[in-house]
């Protein structure tokens, strides 16, 4: 299957491996422990403003039509945008697709309202790298109570004293569209807001933008918090400061992202729900793209190199995994 970006192939082939954190430049001085949590004014005002608007105006402008718009746009942006576009495609490169489609998916991910693509990649990879070390800062391991962790992750940022360098790599860092999205990530809501207001007035605007962004951003943090706090485990990442958990009841609202123990063990896999009965809507969407001829080279554990540095916590974990339906 041809691809529209030779840089994409270069990144896949020349990267340090499918299980590595590829956007970071790590040297011996890089330290995931020493750092200070500081208030991030722009994100705090953005996240707080969206939540406050949703709480104050949502009940006043409620209608079933507006609520339907909220649900539809929330599902589309979280599924196609964040889970598939940002996480499984841009960050982990677990499948290939046409460049135009990748850009559409990343734009939808930006519409979730968390931040731009470079920030999302960097914050994800910083946390991924830190959690694989023997110790890391509590900010990076969700090591505080829920309220403090919410404040830190939704309104603050961590300034490490010796952070790794960041380079998203060819095909991403030098993509003019992704640069544009990073500069204008807040403004990406404006065209949608105008369209929603023109069709449905204030109810569609409040619920389709403010309530949706507040929910999507808060849900992303919350799923991350619970997936590093409680739930069953099948695999252990050796010597990792933080171990992830599977949270079955969150599988549907998170689009399969809550099979996080599986994901920590096999981050290069497009499939997170590795075992029978583990619903993974994000992987189902990728399989739909494949049937349409829009996705190929989909990575699952059966076609990836063996993963070193993990230990099975349950008997026959690998056998049961390989008997599951990798073909979607």
Secondary structure as UniProt FT lines:
FT   HELIX           6..14
FT   TURN            18..19
FT   TURN            22..23
FT   STRAND          24..25
FT   TURN            28..29
FT   STRAND          35..39
FT   HELIX           41..57
FT   TURN            58..61
FT   HELIX           64..76
FT   HELIX           77..91
FT   HELIX           99..111
FT   HELIX           117..131
FT   TURN            138..142
FT   HELIX           146..155
FT   STRAND          156..160
FT   TURN            161..162
FT   STRAND          165..166
FT   TURN            170..174
FT   HELIX           176..183
FT   TURN            184..187
FT   HELIX           188..205
FT   HELIX           206..211
FT   HELIX           212..227
FT   TURN            228..229
FT   STRAND          235..237
FT   TURN            238..239
FT   HELIX           248..250
FT   TURN            251..258
FT   HELIX           260..265
FT   TURN            267..268
FT   TURN            276..277
FT   HELIX           281..291
FT   TURN            292..293
FT   TURN            301..303
FT   STRAND          310..312
FT   TURN            315..316
FT   HELIX           317..322
FT   TURN            326..327
//
